[in-house]
Amino acid sequence: MHHDGAVTGRLGAALIILAAGLWATVGVSVKLVPDADNLPPEMLGLVRTLFAGPLILCFCALTGLGVLAGARSVGPQRLVQFALAGLVFQICLFRSFEALGVTLTVALTVCLPPLIATLRAQMRGTRTGPASAAALILALLGLGLCSAGQLADSGDTRSATGLGLALTASVAFVWMTDVARTMAQIIKPITVAGLGLTATGVLFCVAVPFLVTDPMTVITQAAGSWQVSGVVVYLAVVPTALAYICYCTGIARCRSTAVGLTASMIEPAIAALFAVLLLGEHLTPNEIAGCLMMAAAMVILVLSESRMASQTAPRRWPVGTSKPAYP
């Protein structure tokens, strides 16, 4: 059983790293199609969630996973929490891009969530292994090396509003992750992803008219280009539907929210690699060193998850009590 626990912990971290890799393709895929790069970022958030959620739910229904039963099991309160957290995260993230620039926003929103989760876990007395702490520190140092030069050049674009938006986005992401972990104890993680993204997409439909001028015109123009339509389909299927399935499945198998969020910190390194290979961008020596440090942090994290899981006895549930179905 200890071996099964080690495999579960290792698989959880690996799935989150895979999700981070899929998320890292968003910026590159949009940059490859100039017309898609001109779309308002809120519209990209809308189409990602609105298409990806129902797509996952259709798959769940076809495979007999019981979507309606799953929604009743988790209850409307958790779905509303996931949707609100997802909506706040997306809106604050995109607004922070405008105030701080992409580099600084990504650095903050990737760095802050695991720090917030780790500090909260420490305040609650949750045990944090030395290897997990070392992985977090190494990832932070690597992230700092990757973004140090660009941060120095973007000082004029920083503002208190942008920093507040980035912090709010990070808190919302931690909140969404907590809700996803709770829901994944009751229903399958794939159903969590489908229900959560669908609920977020519905809220986005309500919010977009207040965020984008004449959204219908934007949608009509995007639909007229097969390249833009292809990017939209890709964004909905791969870095949203598939990525969130991997993320919800992985976070349900990690020992804590903090561990799962630390694993997602590999995203900037993967995005930088894609930019070099597909966009012809060049990395400085500091950026190369930072990427290697983040990759090393992920290796340490996956190995530590295996060791910690193998040392933790599986929970035993008394006869007659309600046992969570997953993970």
C-alpha positions as a Markdown table, in Angstrom:
| # | Residue | x | y | z |
|---|---|---|---|---|
| 1 | Met | 0.0 | 0.0 | 0.0 |
| 2 | His | 2.9 | 2.3 | 0.6 |
| 3 | His | 4.1 | 1.7 | -2.9 |
| 4 | Asp | 0.6 | 2.6 | -4.2 |
| 5 | Gly | 0.8 | 5.9 | -2.2 |
| 6 | Ala | 4.2 | 6.7 | -3.7 |
| 7 | Val | 2.9 | 6.1 | -7.2 |
| 8 | Thr | -0.1 | 8.3 | -6.5 |
| 9 | Gly | 2.0 | 11.2 | -5.1 |
| 10 | Arg | 4.4 | 11.0 | -8.0 |
| 11 | Leu | 1.6 | 10.8 | -10.6 |
| 12 | Gly | -0.2 | 13.8 | -9.0 |
| 13 | Ala | 2.9 | 16.0 | -9.3 |
| 14 | Ala | 3.6 | 14.8 | -12.8 |
| 15 | Leu | 0.1 | 15.5 | -14.0 |
| 16 | Ile | 0.3 | 19.1 | -12.7 |
| 17 | Ile | 3.6 | 19.6 | -14.4 |
| 18 | Leu | 1.9 | 18.3 | -17.6 |
| 19 | Ala | -1.0 | 20.8 | -17.1 |
| 20 | Ala | 1.5 | 23.6 | -16.7 |
| 21 | Gly | 3.2 | 22.6 | -19.9 |
| 22 | Leu | -0.1 | 22.7 | -21.8 |
| 23 | Trp | -0.9 | 26.1 | -20.2 |
| 24 | Ala | 2.5 | 27.3 | -21.4 |
| 25 | Thr | 1.4 | 26.8 | -25.1 |
| 26 | Val | -1.4 | 29.5 | -24.8 |
| 27 | Gly | 0.8 | 32.5 | -25.4 |
| 28 | Val | 2.9 | 30.9 | -28.1 |
| 29 | Ser | -0.2 | 29.6 | -30.0 |
| 30 | Val | -1.8 | 33.1 | -29.9 |
| 31 | Lys | 1.4 | 34.8 | -31.0 |
| 32 | Leu | 1.7 | 32.5 | -34.0 |
| 33 | Val | -1.5 | 33.9 | -35.4 |
| 34 | Pro | -1.4 | 37.7 | -35.5 |
| 35 | Asp | -5.2 | 38.1 | -35.8 |
| 36 | Ala | -5.7 | 36.0 | -32.7 |
| 37 | Asp | -3.2 | 38.2 | -30.9 |
| 38 | Asn | -5.5 | 41.2 | -31.5 |
| 39 | Leu | -8.4 | 39.6 | -29.7 |
| 40 | Pro | -9.3 | 41.1 | -26.3 |
| 41 | Pro | -7.8 | 38.8 | -23.7 |
| 42 | Glu | -11.2 | 38.6 | -21.9 |
| 43 | Met | -12.7 | 37.1 | -25.0 |
| 44 | Leu | -10.0 | 34.4 | -25.0 |
| 45 | Gly | -10.9 | 33.6 | -21.4 |
| 46 | Leu | -14.6 | 33.4 | -22.4 |
| 47 | Val | -14.1 | 31.0 | -25.3 |
| 48 | Arg | -11.6 | 28.8 | -23.4 |
| 49 | Thr | -14.0 | 28.2 | -20.5 |
| 50 | Leu | -17.3 | 28.3 | -22.3 |
| 51 | Phe | -16.2 | 25.7 | -24.9 |
| 52 | Ala | -13.9 | 23.5 | -22.8 |
| 53 | Gly | -16.4 | 22.9 | -20.0 |
| 54 | Pro | -19.3 | 21.5 | -22.0 |
| 55 | Leu | -16.8 | 19.5 | -24.1 |
| 56 | Ile | -15.6 | 17.7 | -21.0 |
| 57 | Leu | -19.2 | 17.2 | -19.8 |
| 58 | Cys | -20.2 | 15.7 | -23.1 |
| 59 | Phe | -17.3 | 13.2 | -22.8 |
| 60 | Cys | -18.4 | 12.5 | -19.2 |
| 61 | Ala | -22.0 | 11.9 | -20.3 |
| 62 | Leu | -20.9 | 9.6 | -23.2 |
| 63 | Thr | -18.7 | 7.5 | -20.9 |
| 64 | Gly | -21.5 | 7.2 | -18.3 |
| 65 | Leu | -19.8 | 9.2 | -15.5 |
| 66 | Gly | -23.1 | 10.7 | -14.4 |
| 67 | Val | -22.8 | 14.5 | -14.8 |
| 68 | Leu | -26.1 | 15.4 | -13.1 |
| 69 | Ala | -25.4 | 13.0 | -10.2 |
| 70 | Gly | -22.0 | 14.5 | -9.9 |
| 71 | Ala | -23.4 | 18.1 | -9.8 |
| 72 | Arg | -25.8 | 17.1 | -7.1 |
| 73 | Ser | -23.1 | 15.3 | -5.1 |
| 74 | Val | -20.8 | 18.4 | -4.9 |
| 75 | Gly | -23.7 | 20.8 | -4.4 |
| 76 | Pro | -24.3 | 24.2 | -6.0 |
| 77 | Gln | -22.2 | 26.0 | -3.3 |
| 78 | Arg | -18.9 | 24.4 | -4.4 |
| 79 | Leu | -19.7 | 25.0 | -8.1 |
| 80 | Val | -20.4 | 28.6 | -7.5 |
| 81 | Gln | -17.2 | 29.0 | -5.5 |
| 82 | Phe | -15.2 | 27.4 | -8.3 |
| 83 | Ala | -16.9 | 29.6 | -10.9 |
| 84 | Leu | -16.4 | 32.8 | -8.9 |
| 85 | Ala | -12.7 | 32.0 | -8.2 |
| 86 | Gly | -12.1 | 31.1 | -11.9 |
| 87 | Leu | -13.8 | 34.3 | -13.1 |
| 88 | Val | -11.9 | 36.5 | -10.6 |
| 89 | Phe | -8.6 | 34.8 | -11.6 |
| 90 | Gln | -9.1 | 35.3 | -15.3 |
| 91 | Ile | -10.3 | 38.9 | -15.1 |
| 92 | Cys | -7.6 | 40.0 | -12.6 |
| 93 | Leu | -5.0 | 38.2 | -14.6 |
| 94 | Phe | -5.8 | 39.9 | -17.9 |
| 95 | Arg | -6.2 | 43.3 | -16.3 |
| 96 | Ser | -2.8 | 42.8 | -14.6 |
| 97 | Phe | -1.3 | 42.2 | -18.0 |
| 98 | Glu | -2.4 | 45.6 | -19.1 |
| 99 | Ala | -1.0 | 47.3 | -15.9 |
| 100 | Leu | 2.2 | 45.4 | -15.3 |
| 101 | Gly | 3.1 | 43.7 | -18.6 |
| 102 | Val | 3.1 | 40.0 | -19.4 |
| 103 | Thr | 6.5 | 39.1 | -17.8 |
| 104 | Leu | 5.9 | 40.7 | -14.4 |
| 105 | Thr | 2.3 | 39.4 | -14.3 |
| 106 | Val | 3.3 | 35.8 | -15.0 |
| 107 | Ala | 6.2 | 36.0 | -12.5 |
| 108 | Leu | 3.8 | 37.2 | -9.8 |
| 109 | Thr | 0.9 | 34.9 | -10.5 |
| 110 | Val | 3.1 | 31.8 | -10.8 |
| 111 | Cys | 5.1 | 32.7 | -7.7 |
| 112 | Leu | 2.5 | 34.0 | -5.3 |
| 113 | Pro | 0.0 | 31.0 | -5.2 |
| 114 | Pro | 2.4 | 28.4 | -3.8 |
| 115 | Leu | 3.8 | 30.9 | -1.3 |
| 116 | Ile | 0.2 | 31.8 | -0.2 |
| 117 | Ala | -0.7 | 28.1 | 0.1 |
| 118 | Thr | 2.6 | 27.2 | 1.9 |
| 119 | Leu | 2.2 | 30.1 | 4.4 |
| 120 | Arg | -1.4 | 29.1 | 5.1 |
| 121 | Ala | -0.4 | 25.5 | 5.6 |
| 122 | Gln | 2.3 | 26.5 | 8.0 |
| 123 | Met | -0.2 | 28.6 | 10.0 |
| 124 | Arg | -2.5 | 25.6 | 10.2 |
| 125 | Gly | 0.2 | 23.4 | 11.4 |
| 126 | Thr | 0.4 | 21.3 | 8.3 |
| 127 | Arg | 3.7 | 19.4 | 7.9 |
| 128 | Thr | 5.9 | 20.6 | 5.0 |
| 129 | Gly | 8.7 | 18.3 | 4.0 |
| 130 | Pro | 12.2 | 19.7 | 3.6 |
| 131 | Ala | 12.4 | 18.5 | 0.0 |
| 132 | Ser | 9.1 | 20.3 | -0.8 |
| 133 | Ala | 10.4 | 23.5 | 0.8 |
| 134 | Ala | 13.7 | 23.1 | -1.1 |
| 135 | Ala | 11.8 | 22.7 | -4.4 |
| 136 | Leu | 9.8 | 25.8 | -3.7 |
| 137 | Ile | 12.9 | 27.9 | -2.9 |
| 138 | Leu | 14.8 | 26.6 | -5.9 |
| 139 | Ala | 11.8 | 27.3 | -8.2 |
| 140 | Leu | 11.5 | 30.8 | -6.8 |
| 141 | Leu | 15.2 | 31.5 | -7.4 |
| 142 | Gly | 14.9 | 30.1 | -10.9 |
| 143 | Leu | 11.9 | 32.2 | -11.6 |
| 144 | Gly | 13.8 | 35.3 | -10.3 |
| 145 | Leu | 16.7 | 34.6 | -12.7 |
| 146 | Cys | 14.3 | 34.2 | -15.6 |
| 147 | Ser | 12.5 | 37.5 | -15.0 |
| 148 | Ala | 15.1 | 39.7 | -13.3 |
| 149 | Gly | 16.3 | 41.5 | -16.5 |
| 150 | Gln | 12.8 | 42.1 | -17.8 |
| 151 | Leu | 11.5 | 43.2 | -14.5 |
| 152 | Ala | 14.2 | 45.9 | -14.3 |
| 153 | Asp | 13.1 | 47.2 | -17.7 |
| 154 | Ser | 9.4 | 47.3 | -16.8 |
| 155 | Gly | 9.6 | 49.6 | -13.8 |
| 156 | Asp | 7.6 | 52.3 | -15.5 |
| 157 | Thr | 4.6 | 50.0 | -16.1 |
| 158 | Arg | 4.2 | 48.9 | -12.5 |
| 159 | Ser | 1.4 | 50.4 | -10.5 |
| 160 | Ala | -0.3 | 49.7 | -7.2 |
| 161 | Thr | -3.4 | 48.7 | -9.1 |
| 162 | Gly | -1.6 | 46.1 | -11.2 |
| 163 | Leu | 0.1 | 44.6 | -8.2 |
| 164 | Gly | -3.2 | 44.4 | -6.4 |
| 165 | Leu | -4.8 | 42.7 | -9.4 |
| 166 | Ala | -1.9 | 40.2 | -9.5 |
| 167 | Leu | -2.3 | 39.4 | -5.8 |
| 168 | Thr | -6.1 | 39.1 | -6.2 |
| 169 | Ala | -5.6 | 36.7 | -9.1 |
| 170 | Ser | -3.2 | 34.6 | -7.1 |
| 171 | Val | -5.5 | 34.4 | -4.1 |
| 172 | Ala | -8.4 | 33.4 | -6.5 |
| 173 | Phe | -6.3 | 30.6 | -8.0 |
| 174 | Val | -5.5 | 29.2 | -4.6 |
| 175 | Trp | -9.2 | 29.4 | -3.7 |
| 176 | Met | -10.1 | 27.6 | -7.0 |
| 177 | Thr | -7.5 | 24.9 | -6.3 |
| 178 | Asp | -8.8 | 24.3 | -2.8 |
| 179 | Val | -12.4 | 23.9 | -4.1 |
| 180 | Ala | -11.2 | 21.6 | -6.9 |
| 181 | Arg | -9.4 | 19.4 | -4.3 |
| 182 | Thr | -12.5 | 19.2 | -2.2 |
| 183 | Met | -14.8 | 18.3 | -5.1 |
| 184 | Ala | -12.3 | 15.7 | -6.3 |
| 185 | Gln | -12.8 | 13.9 | -3.0 |
| 186 | Ile | -16.4 | 13.3 | -4.0 |
| 187 | Ile | -16.6 | 12.9 | -7.8 |
| 188 | Lys | -14.1 | 12.1 | -10.5 |
| 189 | Pro | -11.6 | 14.9 | -11.3 |
| 190 | Ile | -12.6 | 15.0 | -15.0 |
| 191 | Thr | -16.2 | 15.8 | -13.8 |
| 192 | Val | -14.8 | 18.5 | -11.5 |
| 193 | Ala | -13.0 | 20.1 | -14.5 |
| 194 | Gly | -16.1 | 19.9 | -16.7 |
| 195 | Leu | -18.5 | 21.3 | -14.1 |
| 196 | Gly | -16.1 | 24.0 | -12.9 |
| 197 | Leu | -15.2 | 25.3 | -16.3 |
| 198 | Thr | -18.8 | 25.3 | -17.5 |
| 199 | Ala | -19.9 | 27.3 | -14.5 |
| 200 | Thr | -17.0 | 29.7 | -15.1 |
| 201 | Gly | -18.0 | 30.1 | -18.7 |
| 202 | Val | -21.6 | 30.9 | -17.8 |
| 203 | Leu | -20.4 | 33.6 | -15.4 |
| 204 | Phe | -18.0 | 34.9 | -18.1 |
| 205 | Cys | -21.0 | 35.3 | -20.5 |
| 206 | Val | -22.6 | 37.6 | -17.9 |
| 207 | Ala | -19.4 | 39.6 | -17.3 |
| 208 | Val | -18.0 | 40.0 | -20.8 |
| 209 | Pro | -20.5 | 42.7 | -21.9 |
| 210 | Phe | -19.2 | 44.9 | -19.1 |
| 211 | Leu | -15.5 | 44.2 | -20.0 |
| 212 | Val | -15.4 | 44.3 | -23.8 |
| 213 | Thr | -16.9 | 46.9 | -26.1 |
| 214 | Asp | -19.3 | 45.3 | -28.6 |
| 215 | Pro | -18.3 | 41.6 | -28.0 |
| 216 | Met | -20.6 | 40.3 | -30.7 |
| 217 | Thr | -18.6 | 42.2 | -33.4 |
| 218 | Val | -15.4 | 40.7 | -32.0 |
| 219 | Ile | -16.9 | 37.2 | -32.1 |
| 220 | Thr | -18.1 | 37.7 | -35.7 |
| 221 | Gln | -14.7 | 38.9 | -36.9 |
| 222 | Ala | -12.9 | 36.1 | -35.2 |
| 223 | Ala | -15.3 | 33.5 | -36.7 |
| 224 | Gly | -14.6 | 34.8 | -40.2 |
| 225 | Ser | -10.9 | 33.7 | -40.0 |
| 226 | Trp | -10.2 | 30.0 | -40.1 |
| 227 | Gln | -6.8 | 30.6 | -38.5 |
| 228 | Val | -8.4 | 32.4 | -35.5 |
| 229 | Ser | -11.1 | 29.8 | -35.3 |
| 230 | Gly | -8.4 | 27.1 | -35.3 |
| 231 | Val | -6.6 | 28.8 | -32.4 |
| 232 | Val | -9.8 | 29.1 | -30.5 |
| 233 | Val | -10.5 | 25.4 | -30.9 |
| 234 | Tyr | -7.0 | 24.6 | -29.9 |
| 235 | Leu | -7.2 | 26.8 | -26.8 |
| 236 | Ala | -10.5 | 25.2 | -25.7 |
| 237 | Val | -9.4 | 21.6 | -26.3 |
| 238 | Val | -5.7 | 21.4 | -25.4 |
| 239 | Pro | -4.5 | 24.0 | -22.9 |
| 240 | Thr | -8.0 | 24.3 | -21.2 |
| 241 | Ala | -10.0 | 21.0 | -21.4 |
| 242 | Leu | -7.1 | 18.6 | -21.4 |
| 243 | Ala | -4.9 | 20.8 | -19.1 |
| 244 | Tyr | -7.7 | 21.2 | -16.4 |
| 245 | Ile | -8.4 | 17.5 | -16.5 |
| 246 | Cys | -4.7 | 16.9 | -15.8 |
| 247 | Tyr | -4.6 | 19.6 | -13.2 |
| 248 | Cys | -7.8 | 18.5 | -11.3 |
| 249 | Thr | -6.6 | 14.9 | -11.4 |
| 250 | Gly | -3.1 | 15.8 | -10.2 |
| 251 | Ile | -4.1 | 18.2 | -7.4 |
| 252 | Ala | -6.5 | 15.6 | -6.0 |
| 253 | Arg | -3.5 | 13.2 | -5.6 |
| 254 | Cys | -1.0 | 15.7 | -4.1 |
| 255 | Arg | -0.5 | 15.8 | -0.3 |
| 256 | Ser | -1.5 | 19.5 | -0.2 |
| 257 | Thr | -2.5 | 22.5 | -2.2 |
| 258 | Ala | 0.9 | 24.0 | -1.7 |
| 259 | Val | 2.7 | 21.0 | -3.2 |
| 260 | Gly | 0.4 | 21.0 | -6.2 |
| 261 | Leu | 0.9 | 24.8 | -6.8 |
| 262 | Thr | 4.7 | 24.4 | -6.5 |
| 263 | Ala | 4.6 | 21.8 | -9.3 |
| 264 | Ser | 2.8 | 24.4 | -11.6 |
| 265 | Met | 5.8 | 26.8 | -11.2 |
| 266 | Ile | 7.5 | 25.0 | -14.1 |
| 267 | Glu | 5.2 | 26.8 | -16.6 |
| 268 | Pro | 7.4 | 29.9 | -17.3 |
| 269 | Ala | 10.4 | 27.7 | -18.1 |
| 270 | Ile | 8.3 | 25.6 | -20.5 |
| 271 | Ala | 6.9 | 28.8 | -22.1 |
| 272 | Ala | 10.4 | 30.2 | -22.5 |
| 273 | Leu | 11.5 | 26.9 | -24.3 |
| 274 | Phe | 8.5 | 27.1 | -26.6 |
| 275 | Ala | 9.3 | 30.7 | -27.4 |
| 276 | Val | 12.8 | 29.8 | -28.4 |
| 277 | Leu | 11.8 | 26.8 | -30.5 |
| 278 | Leu | 8.7 | 28.3 | -32.2 |
| 279 | Leu | 9.0 | 32.1 | -32.1 |
| 280 | Gly | 12.8 | 32.3 | -32.5 |
| 281 | Glu | 13.3 | 34.1 | -29.2 |
| 282 | His | 16.7 | 33.9 | -27.4 |
| 283 | Leu | 17.4 | 33.2 | -23.8 |
| 284 | Thr | 20.1 | 35.0 | -21.8 |
| 285 | Pro | 22.5 | 32.9 | -19.6 |
| 286 | Asn | 20.5 | 34.0 | -16.5 |
| 287 | Glu | 17.3 | 32.7 | -18.2 |
| 288 | Ile | 18.9 | 29.4 | -19.1 |
| 289 | Ala | 20.1 | 29.0 | -15.6 |
| 290 | Gly | 16.7 | 29.9 | -14.2 |
| 291 | Cys | 15.0 | 27.3 | -16.4 |
| 292 | Leu | 17.4 | 24.6 | -15.4 |
| 293 | Met | 16.8 | 25.5 | -11.7 |
| 294 | Met | 13.0 | 25.2 | -12.1 |
| 295 | Ala | 13.4 | 21.9 | -13.9 |
| 296 | Ala | 15.5 | 20.6 | -11.1 |
| 297 | Ala | 13.0 | 21.8 | -8.6 |
| 298 | Met | 10.3 | 19.8 | -10.3 |
| 299 | Val | 12.4 | 16.7 | -10.2 |
| 300 | Ile | 13.0 | 17.2 | -6.5 |
| 301 | Leu | 9.3 | 17.7 | -6.0 |
| 302 | Val | 8.2 | 14.6 | -7.8 |
| 303 | Leu | 10.8 | 12.4 | -6.0 |
| 304 | Ser | 9.8 | 13.9 | -2.6 |
| 305 | Glu | 6.1 | 13.2 | -3.3 |
| 306 | Ser | 7.0 | 9.6 | -3.8 |
| 307 | Arg | 9.0 | 9.4 | -0.6 |
| 308 | Met | 6.5 | 11.2 | 1.5 |
| 309 | Ala | 3.6 | 9.2 | 0.2 |
| 310 | Ser | 5.4 | 5.9 | 0.8 |
| 311 | Gln | 6.0 | 7.0 | 4.5 |
| 312 | Thr | 2.3 | 8.0 | 5.1 |
| 313 | Ala | 0.0 | 5.2 | 6.1 |
| 314 | Pro | -3.2 | 5.1 | 4.1 |
| 315 | Arg | -6.3 | 6.5 | 5.8 |
| 316 | Arg | -8.8 | 4.0 | 7.1 |
| 317 | Trp | -12.5 | 4.9 | 7.2 |
| 318 | Pro | -14.7 | 3.4 | 9.9 |
| 319 | Val | -17.4 | 1.1 | 8.7 |
| 320 | Gly | -20.7 | 2.9 | 8.0 |
| 321 | Thr | -19.1 | 6.3 | 7.4 |
| 322 | Ser | -19.0 | 8.2 | 4.1 |
| 323 | Lys | -15.8 | 7.5 | 2.3 |
| 324 | Pro | -14.7 | 10.0 | -0.3 |
| 325 | Ala | -14.6 | 8.4 | -3.7 |
| 326 | Tyr | -11.4 | 10.0 | -5.0 |
| 327 | Pro | -8.5 | 10.1 | -5.3 |
